[in-house]
């Protein structure tokens, strides 16, 4: 971070040359794909899925070449800026659209295009029988382009364009089957809740512009050094609001579970691996701002801690496999937010967990999609069970994802989540105890609900409905599963114990200081493993040893609350929606009775009185003559009176 | 001075005729009576004050009255032809 803060108003990133002059192509290719598929219409139906898959694949290959080139460079020369065009030339305010490819963006480019390509391949088979497969790929490409723009932007304004782009793609894809009213409502809900967050981000950008006169990363971070604490706190909190909306963090998390209405590849790509982690990216990217605003940083950590428990508790009660996974996503992003809110000790681990989570959660979502594919699109885990024997590949890959997320020693999740728990115990006063214990307990609950999900789906008695004949999915679906499972298994080992991720990200997020927590390292690690084993064992006892009922039992108060997302919707409805409705209703009433009443009343008064006055028009000439005479007499009398 | 009184009496008779009589011809004659009462007042005042303004205006009034008679009588004739009556109360179609 010191290097970033040292930047004197101009971007310190090296100019793009060589393969990096093609940085813009990374974004342009999927955008071109989306354009062709969406504008081309039915004409592109035949090759739409192939084109849609090729675009992110080429982007991925390009990104990989850039990554290898970047690896070959010195640390100082790895950050690359590419000027695109002069975007907002308004008098003294100049904003150029430019891309910034540094170590942090690189992680995301590889994740988005890599996992994105795998999910595209998977979707070819998954969406095979859908008439609108071409449109689906168009939206997916649009999403990839917007997400790449989001992570490659070198100013907050360009980031905002990508931010809105992924929101749009998310909306379109959640409501992909919009002929089902509930799905259309889910899409609308996601859109509306995201607007609340986007409002926060836009306000943050406005404050930045007001404070620093610029919205470019380099200028803002340079200015953050000398800015007032109050301004930085305001920016930080508004950024956090934006991050909460996009990343489904408390209190804006209610849309994510409903977002499972979209096709399963969408849930895997957008609502697990990439888009929902954009909030974490935003916080980590804005590290210099949060460093200057400890209160905002604390708020980030608190939001993360609340959400990680919130999601975990909801995940324990859901019987819908996708919703359980979504609750788990929410909880895991809570971990990332918590890590990002811990400051320099946590940034690298937030991104580390983001990467590993991208792999194992995408793998599990695709696995869930594979199960649904074999089970006639059923999602109720109480009607699954015993699938491990008929869907071996899905079972094996899902098992790797499951072991990774619960933090089984050696797999990805172990390395990344354990680091977050360790970091959470670093600090002074009450914070390490609260955050550390929350993270620790969260790990135990994670193990419980993921094991519950796993054994309910794949093991135990077969509770299938009569018309269901599960079968293994085609190779187009299983190959991405295998690749993602390998990633879930090995990625953590590659990056974690070697310290590669901290070293790689150091120029962007600052040095990850090795600090000792309030508890010794061996104790946190063994406590984590013990709690994980306890959670997993408990779940196995409850859902494997005992038969699972095909209809959900009534359950305790806590279970019922968790089934209803801990009453988040109820709270939203009673705090925001109802009063809003009352307000609009009273405004309508006021408009009808008050404003319209005054106008209509005036008109009625005039109409009524003129109705009476026109009675004077009797048609009798002589009465007119009389009134004229009287009038003339009055005028003459008045004149005489005034004269005198 | 007596001419002024005469003029006032004539004007009163004329206006009473306009207000009280129903026959359009009589009403019309009464209007003429009022006009001529006014003329008489103009001429008398002109004589009293020794300038000619009043006499000039009396001429104007006569000219206007002549034109008015032509139009008025034509209207009354038309009304009589259509309604077979010259009652001013009968011609009350222009009402609310």
Interface residues (C-beta under 8 A of the other chain):
Chain A: X614 X615 X617 X618 X619 X620 X621 X622 X625 X626 X629
Chain B: X15 X18 X19 X20 X22 X27 X88 X89 X91 X92 X93 X94 X95 X96
